[in-house]
């Protein structure tokens, strides 16, 4: 945490520490290191744990008895702690408690797209032993482009296995990983958008559920997790956090003005899915304020919504130093003890930082904090450590204890990283079928660009040391031996123009591949972009090389956020454009396979690519809905009304697919369980409908997909819905389902999706209430549409059927009565 604090100072000169505070921090670190040395009697290559069965003292502790429920074990442990010991556990670097045999614990570890240790980022993982690297999967934004939940699950599963392997090898001080990042990629300039699954709430929510189930050790369908955790996942940053440092406005002081409407149907749904369906065991509250209130001090957000409404059962941590800034930078409270009181009473459990350690004692003395609030936080924290098996004795004898170092960088995981890169890469342009290149016809290549041979660019941010990175240049060299390479620019910012030198290798080559884009100097944590165009002289380089080449060139973009490449889209000298995100360690190989036709691209953009003029809109404007009267165009494909470079969901293939809706089981959805005063207004509240009606109203949607081309391919089928009468601040369209299909040339298949009207046809009112409008909706896949109608009146077809059923019963009754009457006198029948 201290090193991270120093990193932030370097990135933002407005943040600084006094000499006195620096000395205190260094002293704190020294004391903590000494405590680790004192408590650790276990071998350095053995993972830290409590309740060693060989220690007779621990046998007397109830918190060590695995036959007892975790709740009782935690109560026993917390009851044994002194106040000072309790306070020492409220920070990410939790101190050891030698007298109880409890080693120190580091809550802060990272595993965004692979187990990570980068200087100044993750303190819980070390790659200084037998394990020196971990599988580096594509950055999340590219993985999301596959629109493949089962792939997301398997990546999470692989990362969880490797994390356990690192821990079992004695190279981890914690098993709590602060991943995934499920904030909505609202603004294309956001430096951390690359870490997210994109701009759509449904995709982001499904990614969260799939990844969290995988990394924590649950099944793909969920429901099999139980108490034991493979590792602990933490959904972040709660909530509406998508600005880091834009034109001097930083995340530490930013007060996001967010409507209840946008919170309800855009910013919150991914976190609700992560908690309710993914069963995440951790949540991180964000730095920023929402409508004046710091996220980490918001009782309505942390306790009422996350725990109360969504049933969250885990721990809540602050982002690093988020507690301190409530007083130090936001000026939200009058003294440090007030910040401590606000976050604890709001429901936060853990401070990534030192503030709770430094000021909780004085907050208790001033009667601003009750010890019961501390005990509640400790109960949540130790429950997670127990679910991880860290109080069950030797981990080698526990579940997940058989995961060895051989499962880190395993061939299975390396193959998965390659599969993820292949399936995420998006083909944006392919004029005259320039791609794939014919292997037998290409004998020489010119490869140009600052990202062509950079293994660092491949992995994006929050990455650990990769097992075996392959750059685009190295990938292409496996297909063509005669390759001339030039970076074209000295760095990605391309401030120095080396175009003339690069031009020299173009002449005489069969094909030119330009590998351009961004890197972490252009977009990253604490650094948002101010432009959407290629940096420096990159556009000039691309244009001049393309005009000098013998035939149209191939442009490859490595970047997380979108870039306005309208010039390249319209340039006939640029035949093909590929977006490869930050494709991970296997990215170079995947890219080469796509260029030479050993893999058919099927990825689709998980974000809208906007033109440069969007930068006229302040990044601080959090509104999703457009405001035509002021010229505000709205955000994301669901609401944005301006021009686009490429649309959300766009992506080409080397083959052609056709779609056909099969007849729906019903084309009318009746939502009429009870009267509502809103029916007259043309909409009905989802909460009024109730779970039973919402479940009953679900209907299957089946689509026939056919591969009409000559090449096998896998691609995502995206099901959208739009209202026939758009307006009233409703989305232009929104994604309601998606699935992947793998088809051989000429093959067809039926894809089954489910439409849930209460979830998929609802949108938010101004007060945040989710409602469904009455009327017609159109389901769409590609250019095909199918109409359904939502009706609030009685299902007349069912009512008519019921009436028809009554008539035969009446006739049968009279027939029997007449038959009996013909044989028996009336007075006997009446008796």
C-alpha positions in Angstrom: 0.0 0.0 0.0 2.8 2.4 0.9 4.6 1.8 -2.4 1.3 2.3 -4.2 0.8 5.6 -2.4 4.2 6.7 -3.6 3.3 5.7 -7.2 0.2 7.9 -7.0 2.4 10.8 -5.9 4.6 10.4 -9.0 1.5 10.2 -11.2 -0.2 13.2 -9.6 2.0 16.0 -8.3 -1.0 17.5 -6.5 -0.8 14.6 -4.0 2.1 14.8 -1.6 3.2 13.5 1.8 4.9 15.5 4.5 8.4 14.4 5.7 6.9 13.5 9.0 4.2 11.4 7.5 6.7 9.7 5.3 8.8 8.7 8.3 5.7 7.4 10.1 4.8 5.3 7.1 8.3 3.9 6.8 8.3 3.1 10.5 4.9 1.4 10.1 6.3 -0.8 7.4 9.4 -1.7 9.4 7.3 -2.7 12.4 5.0 -4.9 10.3 8.0 -6.6 8.7 9.4 -7.4 12.1 6.1 -8.8 13.3 6.1 -11.1 10.3 9.5 -12.4 11.2 8.5 -13.0 14.9 5.4 -14.9 14.2 6.5 -17.1 11.3 7.9 -20.4 12.5 6.7 -22.1 9.3 9.2 -22.8 6.5 9.5 -19.9 4.0 8.3 -22.2 1.1 5.1 -23.2 3.1 2.0 -21.0 2.9 1.0 -19.2 6.0 -1.9 -20.7 7.9 -3.4 -20.9 11.4 -4.5 -23.8 13.6 -1.5 -26.1 13.1 -2.6 -29.5 14.2 0.9 -30.2 15.6 0.6 -27.2 18.0 -1.2 -28.5 21.2 -2.2 -24.9 22.1 -4.4 -24.4 19.0 -6.4 -27.6 19.8 -8.1 -25.7 22.7 -9.4 -22.9 20.4 -12.9 -23.2 19.2 -12.0 -21.2 16.1 -9.7 -24.0 15.1 -12.5 -26.7 15.3 -13.5 -27.3 11.7 -16.6 -29.3 12.8 -18.2 -26.1 14.1 -20.0 -23.6 11.8 -17.9 -20.8 10.6 -20.1 -18.3 12.4 -19.3 -19.8 15.8 -15.6 -20.1 15.0 -15.4 -16.4 14.1 -17.3 -15.4 17.2 -14.8 -17.3 19.3 -11.8 -15.8 17.6 -13.1 -12.2 17.8 -13.9 -12.6 21.5 -10.2 -13.5 22.2 -8.8 -10.3 20.6 -7.8 -7.2 22.5 -9.0 -3.9 21.2 -5.5 -3.1 19.7 -5.5 -6.5 18.0 -8.9 -5.9 16.6 -7.9 -2.5 15.1 -4.8 -4.1 13.6 -7.0 -6.4 11.5 -9.0 -3.6 9.9 -6.3 -2.7 7.3 -5.2 -4.6 4.2 -1.9 -5.6 5.7 -3.3 -7.3 8.7 -0.8 -7.8 11.5 0.1 -11.2 12.9 -1.3 -12.2 16.3 1.5 -14.4 17.6 -0.1 -15.4 20.9 -3.0 -17.1 19.0 -0.8 -18.5 16.2 -2.3 -16.2 13.6 0.1 -15.1 10.9 -0.1 -11.8 9.1 -2.4 -11.6 6.2 -2.3 -9.5 3.0 -5.8 -8.7 1.7 -4.6 -6.9 -1.4 -3.8 -9.1 -4.4 -4.6 -8.6 -8.0 -5.6 -11.0 -10.8 -7.5 -9.0 -13.4 -6.5 -11.2 -16.3 -3.9 -13.4 -14.7 -2.2 -13.7 -11.3 -0.3 -10.4 -11.0 2.6 -8.9 -9.2 3.7 -5.6 -10.5 5.9 -3.2 -8.4 3.6 -0.7 -6.7 0.4 -2.8 -7.3 -0.1 -6.1 -5.7 1.4 -6.9 -2.3 0.1 -10.4 -1.7 1.9 -12.3 -4.5 5.6 -12.8 -5.1 7.2 -14.4 -8.2 10.6 -14.8 -6.4 10.5 -18.6 -5.8 10.0 -21.7 -7.9 7.2 -19.9 -9.7 8.4 -16.9 -11.7 5.5 -16.2 -14.0 1.7 -16.8 -14.5 -0.5 -17.2 -17.6 -1.3 -13.7 -19.0 -4.8 -13.8 -20.6 -6.0 -11.0 -22.8 -7.0 -7.8 -21.2 -10.6 -8.0 -20.2 -12.0 -5.6 -22.9 -10.7 -8.0 -25.6 -11.9 -11.1 -23.7 -15.4 -9.5 -23.6 -15.4 -9.2 -27.4 -15.8 -13.0 -27.6 -19.3 -12.7 -26.0 -18.6 -16.1 -24.6 -19.6 -16.6 -20.9 -18.2 -20.1 -20.8 -14.8 -18.8 -22.0 -15.0 -16.1 -19.3 -15.7 -18.8 -16.7 -12.8 -21.0 -17.8 -10.4 -18.0 -17.6 -11.6 -17.3 -14.1 -11.2 -20.9 -13.2 -7.6 -21.0 -14.6 -6.6 -17.9 -12.7 -8.1 -19.3 -9.5 -6.1 -22.5 -9.9 -2.9 -20.6 -10.6 -3.5 -18.4 -7.6 -3.8 -21.4 -5.4 -0.7 -22.9 -6.9 1.3 -19.8 -6.1 -0.1 -19.8 -2.5 0.6 -23.5 -2.0 4.2 -22.9 -3.2 4.6 -20.4 -0.3 4.7 -17.3 -2.6 1.4 -15.7 -1.5 0.5 -13.9 1.7 -3.2 -13.8 0.9 -5.9 -15.4 -1.2 -8.2 -12.4 -1.6 -8.0 -11.0 -5.2 -9.5 -7.6 -6.0 -11.0 -8.5 -9.3 -13.0 -8.1 -11.5 -13.5 -4.5 -12.5 -17.1 -4.3 -13.6 -17.6 -0.6 -14.0 -19.4 0.5 -17.2 -17.1 1.8 -19.9 -19.2 5.0 -20.3 -16.6 7.4 -21.7 -14.1 6.2 -24.4 -11.4 8.4 -22.8 -11.3 6.5 -19.5 -7.8 5.1 -18.9 -9.2 2.0 -17.1 -11.9 1.1 -19.6 -9.5 -1.6 -20.8 -10.0 -3.4 -17.5 -13.8 -3.7 -18.0 -16.0 -5.9 -20.1 -17.3 -2.8 -22.0 -20.3 -0.5 -22.0 -23.2 -2.8 -21.8 -24.8 -3.7 -18.4 -25.9 -7.1 -19.4 -22.5 -8.2 -20.8 -20.7 -6.7 -17.8 -23.1 -8.5 -15.4 -22.7 -11.8 -17.2 -18.9 -11.4 -17.3 -18.9 -10.8 -13.6 -21.0 -13.8 -12.8 -19.0 -16.2 -15.1 -15.6 -14.9 -14.0 -16.4 -14.9 -10.2 -17.9 -18.4 -10.3 -14.7 -19.6 -12.1 -12.1 -18.0 -9.9 -13.9 -18.8 -6.6 -14.3 -22.5 -7.5 -18.1 -22.6 -8.3 -19.6 -24.5 -11.2 -20.5 -22.6 -14.4 -24.2 -22.8 -13.6 -23.5 -21.7 -10.0 -24.9 -23.2 -6.8 -22.1 -25.6 -5.9 -19.8 -23.3 -4.1 -20.7 -24.0 -0.5 -18.5 -22.5 2.2 -15.1 -23.4 0.7 -13.5 -20.8 -1.6 -10.7 -21.6 -4.1 -9.8 -17.9 -3.8 -12.0 -14.8 -3.0 -13.1 -12.5 -5.8 -14.0 -8.8 -5.2 -16.3 -6.9 -7.5 -15.1 -3.3 -8.0 -15.4 -0.3 -8.0 -18.8 0.2 -6.3 -20.2 2.4 -7.9 -20.4 4.7 -10.9 -16.6 5.0 -11.1 -15.3 5.8 -14.5 -13.0 8.8 -14.3 -9.4 8.7 -13.1 -7.6 12.0 -14.0 -9.1 14.1 -16.8 -7.9 17.7 -17.3 -6.9 18.1 -13.6 -10.1 16.5 -12.2 -9.1 13.3 -10.4 -11.0 10.4 -9.0 -10.1 11.3 -5.4 -12.2 14.5 -5.4 -14.7 13.9 -8.2 -18.3 14.2 -7.2 -20.3 12.2 -9.8 -23.8 13.6 -10.3 -25.8 10.5 -11.2 -29.5 10.2 -11.6 -31.5 7.5 -9.9 -32.6 6.5 -13.3 -29.1 5.9 -14.6 -28.0 4.1 -11.4 -30.9 1.7 -11.7 -30.5 0.5 -15.3 -26.9 1.2 -16.1 -24.4 1.5 -13.2 -25.8 -0.8 -10.6 -27.0 -4.0 -12.5 -23.5 -5.5 -12.9 -22.9 -5.3 -9.2 -26.3 -6.8 -8.4 -25.5 -9.7 -10.7 -22.1 -10.1 -9.3 -23.5 -10.4 -5.8 -26.8 -12.2 -6.3 -25.8 -14.6 -9.1 -22.0 -14.7 -8.9 -21.9 -14.9 -5.1 -18.8 -12.7 -4.9 -17.3 -12.8 -1.5 -15.8 -9.3 -1.7 -16.9 -5.8 -2.9 -14.7 -2.7 -3.2 -16.2 0.8 -2.7 -14.9 3.4 -5.0 -13.0 6.7 -4.4 -15.5 9.0 -5.9 -18.6 10.6 -4.4 -22.1 10.0 -5.7 -24.3 13.1 -5.4 -22.1 14.4 -2.6 -21.7 11.2 -0.6 -18.4 9.2 -0.6 -19.1 5.7 -1.8 -17.3 4.2 1.2 -19.3 6.2 3.6 -22.7 5.6 2.0 -24.9 3.5 4.2 -27.7 3.2 1.6 -25.2 1.8 -0.9 -23.2 -0.6 1.3 -25.7 -1.8 3.9 -29.1 -1.1 2.6 -28.5 -2.0 -1.1 -25.6 -4.5 -1.2 -26.3 -6.3 2.0 -30.0 -5.6 2.5 -31.6 -5.8 -1.0 -29.1 -8.0 -2.7 -28.1 -10.3 0.2 -24.4 -9.7 0.0 -22.5 -12.0 2.4 -18.9 -11.1 2.3 -16.5 -8.3 3.2 -16.4 -4.7 1.8 -13.0 -3.0 1.3 -12.2 0.5 0.4 -10.1 1.3 -2.6 -6.6 2.2 -1.4 -6.5 5.3 0.7 -10.2 6.0 -0.1 -10.9 6.4 3.7 -8.1 9.0 4.1 -9.3 11.2 1.2 -12.7 11.6 2.8 -11.1 14.0 5.2 -7.8 14.8 3.6 -9.0 15.7 0.1 -12.8 15.7 -0.1 -13.2 17.6 3.1 -16.4 15.7 3.7 -15.9 15.5 7.5 -14.4 17.7 10.1 -11.7 15.4 11.5 -10.1 12.0 10.7 -12.2 10.2 13.4 -15.4 11.2 11.6 -14.1 9.5 8.4 -13.5 6.3 10.4 -16.9 6.5 12.0 -18.7 7.2 8.7 -17.2 4.2 6.8 -17.6 1.7 9.6 -21.2 2.7 10.3 -21.9 2.6 6.5 -20.9 -1.0 6.5 -17.3 -1.0 5.2 -15.1 -3.6 6.8 -11.5 -3.1 5.6 -9.3 -0.1 4.9 -6.8 -0.5 2.1 -4.5 2.0 3.8 -3.5 3.0 7.3 -6.4 5.3 8.4 -8.4 2.8 10.4 -5.3 1.6 12.1 -4.3 5.2 13.0 -7.6 6.7 14.0 -10.0 4.0 15.1 -8.7 4.0 18.7 -9.2 7.7 19.0 -12.6 7.5 17.3 -13.7 5.0 20.1 -12.3 7.3 22.8 -14.4 10.2 21.3 -17.4 7.9 21.2 -17.8 8.2 17.5 -17.4 4.5 16.9 -18.8 1.5 18.8 -16.7 -1.6 19.3 -19.7 -3.5 17.9 -19.1 -1.9 14.5 -15.5 -3.2 14.7 -16.7 -6.7 15.7 -19.1 -6.7 12.8 -16.3 -5.9 10.4 -14.0 -8.5 11.9 -16.7 -11.1 11.6 -17.0 -10.4 7.9 -13.2 -10.5 7.5 -12.4 -13.6 9.4 -15.3 -15.4 7.8 -13.6 -15.0 4.4 -10.3 -16.2 5.7 -11.9 -19.3 7.2 -13.8 -20.0 4.0 -10.4 -19.9 2.3 -9.3 -22.7 4.6 -6.7 -20.5 6.3 -7.8 -21.6 9.8 -8.1 -25.3 9.0 -4.5 -26.4 9.6 -1.9 -27.4 6.9 -3.3 -26.3 3.5 -1.7 -29.3 1.8 -4.2 -31.5 3.6 -7.2 -29.3 2.7 -9.3 -28.8 -0.4 -7.2 -27.2 -3.2 -4.1 -28.4 -1.4 -3.1 -30.6 -4.3 -2.8 -27.7 -6.7 0.9 -27.6 -7.4 3.3 -25.2 -9.2 3.0 -27.4 -12.3 -0.5 -26.0 -12.8 0.8 -22.5 -13.2 1.7 -21.7 -16.8 0.4 -25.2 -17.7 -0.1 -26.1 -21.4 -3.9 -26.2 -20.8 -3.8 -22.6 -19.6 -1.5 -21.4 -22.3 -3.9 -22.9 -24.9 -6.8 -21.2 -23.2 -5.0 -17.8 -23.4 -4.5 -18.4 -27.1 -8.2 -19.4 -27.6 -9.2 -16.2 -25.7 -7.1 -14.0 -28.0 -8.3 -15.7 -31.1 -12.0 -15.4 -30.2 -11.7 -11.8 -29.0 -9.9 -10.2 -31.9 -12.2 -8.2 -34.1 -12.0 -7.7 -37.9 -13.2 -4.2 -38.6 -12.5 -3.8 -42.3 -11.7 -6.3 -45.1 -12.1 -4.7 -48.5 -12.0 -7.1 -51.5 -11.3 -10.0 -49.1 -7.7 -8.9 -48.6 -7.6 -11.3 -45.6 -6.7 -14.0 -45.1 -3.4 -13.9 -46.8 -2.4 -16.9 -48.9 0.5 -18.6 -47.2 1.9 -19.9 -50.5 1.8 -16.4 -52.1 3.4 -14.3 -49.4 7.1 -14.7 -49.3 8.0 -11.3 -47.8 6.5 -8.9 -45.3 7.2 -5.4 -44.1 6.1 -5.1 -40.4 6.0 -1.5 -39.2 4.8 0.1 -36.0 5.8 0.8 -32.4 3.5 -2.0 -31.1 4.8 -4.7 -33.5 7.5 -6.0 -31.2 6.5 -4.9 -27.7 5.7 -7.8 -25.2 4.9 -5.2 -22.6 2.1 -3.7 -24.7 0.5 -7.1 -25.2 -0.6 -7.5 -21.6 -2.0 -4.1 -20.8 -2.2 -3.1 -17.1 -2.6 -5.1 -13.9 -0.5 -7.9 -15.4 2.1 -10.3 -13.9 5.1 -11.7 -15.7 3.8 -13.8 -18.6 5.0 -17.3 -19.2 6.0 -17.1 -22.9 4.9 -13.9 -24.6 4.7 -13.8 -28.4 4.7 -10.4 -30.1 2.9 -9.7 -33.4 6.3 -9.6 -35.1 7.3 -13.0 -33.6 3.9 -14.4 -34.6 4.3 -13.3 -38.2 7.8 -14.6 -38.3 6.4 -18.1 -37.8 4.6 -17.8 -41.1 7.1 -15.7 -43.2 10.9 -15.9 -42.8 11.7 -12.9 -45.0 10.4 -10.1 -42.8 11.7 -6.5 -42.7 10.8 -4.7 -39.4 10.9 -1.0 -38.4 9.1 0.6 -35.4 8.1 3.6 -37.4 8.1 5.7 -34.2 10.6 5.7 -31.3 7.7 5.2 -28.9 3.9 4.9 -29.1 3.4 8.6 -28.6 5.2 8.9 -32.0 6.5 12.4 -31.2 9.6 11.7 -33.4 8.8 11.1 -37.1 10.7 8.1 -38.5 8.4 7.7 -41.5 11.1 8.2 -44.1 13.2 5.4 -42.6 10.2 3.1 -42.4 9.3 3.8 -46.0 12.6 2.2 -47.1 11.5 -1.3 -46.2 8.1 -1.1 -47.9 9.2 -1.3 -51.5 9.6 -4.8 -52.9 7.7 -6.6 -50.2 4.6 -8.7 -50.9 2.5 -7.2 -48.1 2.7 -4.5 -45.4 1.4 -5.0 -41.8 1.2 -1.9 -39.6 0.9 -2.5 -35.9 -0.1 0.8 -34.2 -2.4 2.0 -31.4 -1.9 2.9 -27.8 -0.2 1.5 -24.7 0.0 2.3 -21.0 1.6 5.6 -21.5 -1.6 6.7 -23.3 -4.3 5.0 -21.2 -4.0 3.6 -17.7 -5.1 4.0 -14.1 -4.7 7.6 -13.0 -4.4 8.7 -16.7 -7.4 9.4 -18.9 -7.1 10.5 -22.6 -8.0 13.9 -23.9 -8.2 12.8 -27.5 -9.6 9.8 -29.4 -7.2 10.0 -32.4 -3.9 8.0 -32.8 -1.1 9.6 -30.8 1.5 11.9 -32.4 2.5 11.2 -36.0 0.9 7.7 -36.1 -1.8 8.7 -38.6 0.7 10.4 -40.8 2.9 7.3 -40.7 0.0 5.0 -41.6 -1.2 7.1 -44.4 2.2 7.6 -46.1 3.1 3.9 -45.8 -0.3 2.9 -47.2 0.1 5.2 -50.2 3.6 3.9 -50.9 2.9 0.2 -50.6 2.4 -2.0 -53.7 -1.1 -3.1 -52.5 -3.5 -2.2 -49.8 -2.0 -2.6 -46.3 -3.2 -4.3 -43.1 -3.6 -2.1 -40.1 -3.6 -3.7 -36.7 -4.5 -1.7 -33.6 -3.4 -2.6 -30.1 -5.5 -0.5 -27.7 -8.0 -0.8 -24.9 -10.2 2.2 -25.5 -11.6 3.1 -29.0 -9.7 5.2 -31.5 -11.2 7.4 -34.2 -9.7 5.9 -37.3 -12.2 7.3 -39.8 -9.3 8.2 -42.0 -8.3 4.5 -42.2 -11.8 3.3 -42.6 -12.2 5.5 -45.7 -8.7 5.0 -47.2 -8.7 2.6 -50.1 -5.0 2.0 -49.6 -5.8 0.4 -46.2 -7.5 -2.9 -47.1 -8.0 -4.5 -43.7 -8.2 -3.2 -40.1 -8.0 -5.5 -37.1 -8.6 -4.5 -33.4 -6.6 -6.8 -31.1 -7.0 -5.0 -27.8 -4.2 -6.0 -25.5 -4.3 -9.6 -26.4 -2.2 -11.2 -23.7 0.9 -13.3 -24.0 -0.5 -15.4 -26.9 -1.7 -12.4 -28.8 1.1 -12.3 -31.4 0.4 -15.9 -32.4 -3.4 -15.4 -32.5 -3.0 -12.3 -34.6 -0.8 -14.2 -37.1 -3.2 -17.1 -37.3 -6.0 -14.7 -38.2 -4.0 -12.8 -40.8 -3.0 -16.1 -42.5 -6.4 -17.8 -42.2 -5.6 -20.5 -39.6 -8.4 -18.9 -37.5 -11.5 -17.2 -38.7 -12.1 -14.0 -36.6 -15.5 -13.8 -34.8 -15.1 -11.2 -32.2 -17.5 -8.2 -31.8 -16.9 -4.8 -30.3 -18.0 -4.5 -26.7 -17.8 -0.7 -26.9 -19.0 2.0 -29.3 -16.1 3.6 -31.3 -16.8 7.3 -31.3 -15.5 10.2 -33.5 -13.0 12.7 -32.1 -15.7 15.4 -31.7 -17.1 13.5 -28.7 -14.2 15.0 -26.7 -16.1 18.3 -26.7 -18.4 16.7 -24.1 -17.0 17.0 -20.5 -15.9 13.6 -19.2 -17.5 14.6 -15.9 -21.0 14.5 -17.4 -22.4 11.2 -16.1 -25.7 11.3 -17.9 -26.6 8.3 -20.0 -29.7 9.7 -21.6 -29.4 12.3 -24.4 -30.7 15.9 -24.1 -31.4 17.1 -27.7 -32.3 20.6 -26.5 -28.7 21.2 -25.4 -27.0 19.0 -28.0 -26.0 16.4 -25.5 -25.9 13.1 -27.5 -26.1 10.6 -24.6 -23.7 7.7 -23.9 -23.2 4.1 -25.1 -25.1 2.4 -27.9 -28.2 2.3 -25.8 -28.7 6.1 -25.8 -26.1 7.7 -27.9 -27.6 9.7 -30.9 -24.4 10.9 -32.6 -22.2 9.7 -35.4 -20.2 6.5 -34.8 -16.9 5.2 -36.3 -18.0 1.6 -35.4 -21.1 0.4 -33.6 -21.3 -1.8 -30.5 -21.4 -5.4 -31.6 -19.7 -4.8 -34.9 -17.4 -7.4 -36.3 -16.6 -9.1 -39.6 -15.7 -12.6 -40.5 -14.1 -14.5 -43.4 -17.4 -16.2 -43.9 -21.1 -15.1 -44.2 -23.8 -15.9 -41.7 -27.6 -15.7 -42.1 -30.2 -15.7 -39.4 -33.8 -16.7 -39.2 -36.2 -16.4 -36.2 -38.2 -19.6 -35.7 -41.9 -18.9 -34.7 -42.3 -17.8 -31.1 -44.4 -20.0 -28.8 -46.4 -16.8 -28.2 -46.1 -13.3 -29.6 -48.0 -11.6 -26.8 -46.8 -11.3 -23.2 -49.6 -10.8 -20.7 -48.6 -9.0 -17.5 -51.8 -8.6 -15.6 -51.5 -10.2 -12.1 -53.0 -7.2 -10.3 -54.4 -3.8 -10.8 -52.0 -0.8 -11.0 -52.6 2.9 -11.1 -49.7 3.0 -13.6 -51.5 0.9 -16.3 -53.4 4.0 -17.4 -50.0 5.6 -18.0 -48.9 2.7 -20.3 -46.4 1.1 -18.0 -46.2 -1.2 -15.1 -43.7 -1.6 -12.3 -41.6 -4.7 -12.2 -41.8 -4.8 -8.4 -45.6 -4.9 -8.6 -45.5 -7.9 -11.0 -43.8 -10.1 -8.5 -41.5 -13.1 -9.0 -44.2 -15.6 -10.0 -45.5 -13.5 -12.9 -42.0 -12.6 -14.1 -41.0 -16.2 -14.2 -44.2 -17.2 -15.9 -43.8 -14.6 -18.6 -40.4 -15.8 -19.8 -40.4 -17.2 -23.3 -37.8 -19.0 -25.4 -36.4 -17.4 -28.5 -34.9 -19.8 -31.1 -32.8 -18.5 -34.0 -31.5 -20.6 -36.9 -28.0 -19.6 -37.9 -26.3 -20.8 -41.1 -22.7 -20.5 -42.2 -23.1 -19.6 -45.9 -19.4 -19.3 -46.7 -16.5 -21.6 -47.5 -14.7 -21.3 -44.1 -15.5 -22.8 -40.7 -16.1 -20.1 -38.1 -17.2 -19.3 -34.6 -19.0 -16.1 -33.8 -21.3 -14.4 -31.3 -25.1 -14.2 -31.9 -26.4 -11.0 -30.3 -30.1 -10.6 -29.6 -31.3 -7.0 -29.3 -34.7 -5.5 -28.5 -36.2 -2.1 -29.4 -39.5 -0.6 -28.7 -41.7 0.2 -31.7 -42.4 3.7 -30.2 -39.1 4.9 -28.9 -39.0 7.8 -26.5 -39.7 8.7 -22.9 -36.0 8.3 -22.2 -36.1 4.6 -23.1 -33.0 2.9 -24.7 -32.8 3.1 -28.5 -32.1 -0.6 -28.3 -30.5 -2.9 -25.8 -28.9 -6.3 -25.8 -31.1 -9.0 -24.1 -29.2 -12.2 -24.9 -26.1 -13.6 -26.6 -24.5 -16.9 -27.3 -21.7 -18.4 -29.4 -22.0 -20.8 -32.3 -19.3 -22.8 -34.0 -20.3 -23.8 -37.5 -18.5 -25.6 -40.3 -18.9 -24.2 -43.9 -22.5 -24.7 -45.0 -23.6 -25.9 -41.6 -26.6 -24.6 -39.7 -27.7 -24.7 -36.1 -30.5 -23.5 -33.8 -29.5 -21.2 -31.0 -31.8 -21.0 -28.0 -32.1 -17.9 -26.0 -34.5 -16.8 -23.3 -36.4 -13.6 -23.1 -37.4 -12.4 -19.6 -39.8 -9.4 -20.1 -39.3 -8.2 -16.5 -35.6 -8.0 -17.0 -35.1 -7.5 -20.7 -38.0 -5.2 -21.6 -37.8 -3.0 -18.5 -36.1 0.3 -18.1 -35.9 2.9 -15.4 -38.2 5.8 -14.5 -36.8 9.0 -13.1 -37.1 7.7 -9.6 -35.1 4.6 -10.4 -38.2 2.3 -10.5 -37.9 -0.4 -13.2 -41.0 -0.5 -15.4 -42.2 -2.4 -18.5 -44.1 -0.4 -21.1 -47.2 -1.8 -22.8 -47.0 -2.1 -26.6 -44.9 -3.6 -29.4 -41.3 -4.6 -29.2 -39.0 -5.9 -32.0 -36.4 -8.6 -31.3 -33.5 -8.3 -33.8 -30.5 -10.4 -34.8 -28.5 -9.0 -37.7 -31.1 -7.5 -40.1 -33.9 -9.9 -39.0 -36.7 -8.9 -36.7 -39.5 -10.5 -34.9 -42.3 -8.6 -33.1 -43.8 -9.3 -29.7 -46.4 -7.3 -27.8 -46.7 -6.6 -24.1 -50.4 -6.5 -22.9 -51.6 -5.5 -19.5 -55.2 -6.7 -20.0 -56.5 -10.2 -19.4 -55.2 -13.0 -21.6 -58.3 -13.4 -23.7 -57.1 -16.5 -25.3 -56.9 -18.2 -22.0 -60.2 -16.8 -20.9 -61.9 -18.0 -24.0 -60.4 -21.4 -23.6 -61.8 -21.5 -20.0 -65.3 -20.6 -21.2 -65.2 -23.3 -23.9 -64.2 -25.8 -21.3 -67.3 -25.0 -19.1 -69.8 -25.6 -22.0 -69.0 -29.3 -22.5 -69.2 -29.9 -18.7 -72.7 -28.3 -18.7 -73.9 -30.4 -21.6 -72.5 -33.6 -20.0 -74.4 -32.8 -16.7 -77.7 -32.4 -18.5 -77.1 -35.5 -20.5 -76.6 -37.6 -17.4 -79.5 -35.9 -15.6 -81.8 -36.7 -18.6 -80.6 -40.3 -18.7 -81.2 -40.9 -15.0 -84.6 -39.2 -15.2 -85.8 -41.5 -18.0 -85.5 -44.6 -15.7 -86.2 -43.2 -12.2 -89.3 -41.3 -11.1 -88.6 -37.6 -10.3 -89.5 -37.9 -6.6 -86.9 -40.6 -6.1 -84.2 -38.5 -7.8 -85.1 -35.6 -5.6 -84.8 -37.7 -2.5 
